[in-house]
Amino acid sequence: MIIIATIRMALRALRRNTLRTLLTMLGIIIGVASVIAMISIGNGARAQIEAQIASLGQNVILVMSGNISRGGFGMGFGSAGTLTKDDLEAMGKDVEGVSGLSPEVRGNAQVVFGNQNIQTSIIGVSPDYAAVRSWTFTSGENFTEQDVRSANKVALIGKTTATTLFGDGDAIGQIIRVKNAPFTIVGLLGPKGSSANGGDQDDVIMIPWTSAMKRITGGTTFRAFSVQAAESGKVPQLQSDLTDLLRQRHRIQEGRDDDFFIRTQQEITERATATSDTMTSLLGAIAGVSLLVGGIGVMNIMLVSVTERTREIGVRMAVGARGRDILLQFLIEALVLSLVGGAIGVALGIGTSQAISIWKGWTTLISTTSIFLAFSSSAAIGIFFGFYPAKKASQLDPIEALRFD
Amino acid sequence: MPALIELTDFSKTYNSGEVQVHAVKNVSIKIEPGEFVAIMGASGSGKSTMMNTLGCLDRPTGGKFHFDGVDVMGLNRDELADLRNKKIGFVFQGFNLLARSTALENIELPMLYMRPSIPGSEQVERATKALGKVGLAERGDHRPSQLSGGQQQRVAIARALVNEPRLLLADEPTGNLDTQTSIEIMGVFQELNRAGMTIVMVTHELDIARFCKRNVVMRDGRIVNDNPVVDPFDATTQLQKLRAEQAAVNLAP
């Protein structure tokens, strides 16, 4: 029998009872829509996290000072102060494949400009830092190696801090007082937005690390190093070279733990996205269950339909329909039911996810994979749950079927 | 010319639980091409079993059955379906038209299951021709609910004829119709028979059986009477007679 004629027949049969068809489809519609909406929310969260981590910079390896715990309280990364100036020099000289290297000293300080008086985070870095960590310049320029050597009082300023201090005015050339020392703003950094843990990355002032040690922290050790690999393929090699170098320099014996932490950007990404992936699977699974329930609805209605149309099946068999023809007819009917439901569900899912992103302000990301997945699983459900009723119809005895009323 | 239907020692036994029911016992019958046979009998006489067997909806449990030279006993479900599709046209008491389909679509139904299949345009053409044969050329796009009982039965006959079968099998075709419409339908059958169609009809109405050329009477699963009809009714004459009677009733004071 011609498939097109069968499809036309199926559509006609479904139009016969519009309300029932719609109610049956509703299960599939809700199932498919929720799969798509849930996965789009999960993917959106993941994409946001990935974007935040990408703002760390390209091919970046972070070396962080080890932490110490006193009386059971962890003091946080960098508190042990195991990274020294000598380490920095050694890394610059003895390790292959480094395209950018900057130490990091961090502190909070009072910043005064005119009648403005704010508390902000001060990072002491080298000129490489901006390039390694993907900072751009809105205006002005970076400070230089010479500024680092001479511990000059120059500063780069983040967008948020600049707006707080200067409003709409020009930041370049202004002199601010950091812990009472006058610093000249030489560069205004481009905005980066919030970090993975929600902090504002643009509320920052960057100064040469030498100046930071002298005026802000008063210490002689670094909190961390940001190392950029020349090629992405060399990241693991560089990571192990750096580990070896630091272990050797810190005289750590075989079998002892490192007194520093070393993380590649990829590791950080994996760690952060693992959580959002778990959430996505969980939401997807819940949505999948509702799709399954929708499928059972299809089976239910197909069974009712087969019973109602027993006589019709009898007539079809009498005029020469083989069991296979009847099977195909009901299977296609179930398939059309779930595919049309699936199509509506896809549209509704896309609409829902967009509504969520507008009303709730969540990032949602509709992937073609999830649309394909939801649509094809609704087809699979149609075939799976339509098969039993269709098989039942195809096995009817034509004489019994003709006598049925 | 070989017989169209040749049933030899045909018996049919149903197993209903522990009791065996012998619906038909050792019946032999031959039907030649061009015959117009009425099978008659009370309920339980075995005429329905006979009908289902002749229609190849069911196979005998004993004996031999040749339909148009084909040994039906050796056919499986699918082969039986193909045989019905090509060689048998069914007309039922309740018409059994698909309610949501138009007359033409109903007539196209058997062609949907033809192997090899024929193109859609030819299907429409053949269905239209069949509808013309039963005198309803103008009603192709009507649904069954928009047609009278007689018209519905004509559509059903057109559906039975559309694949040009060897045998037209009618199960109480006039059971749901009034006298005048019944005679009209018998007229359609007689016309088809005159054009060469073999027709077998099950009925319990003696009046209707008189329109056929041969009457087979069954009782308790056996044929008890099998005779040609002496002086069969002619539908045209009977219709004229009926109209005259109705007119007389209407004219009476």
Interface residues (C-beta under 8 A of the other chain):
Chain A: M1 I2 A5 R12 A13 R16 R311 E312 G314 V315 R316 M317 A318 V319 G320 A321 R322 G323 R324 D325 P398 I399 L402
Chain B: N52 G55 L57 D58 R77 D78 A81 D82 R84 N85 K86 F90 F92 N96 L98 R100 S101 L109 P110 L112 Y113 M114 S117 G120 R159 N163
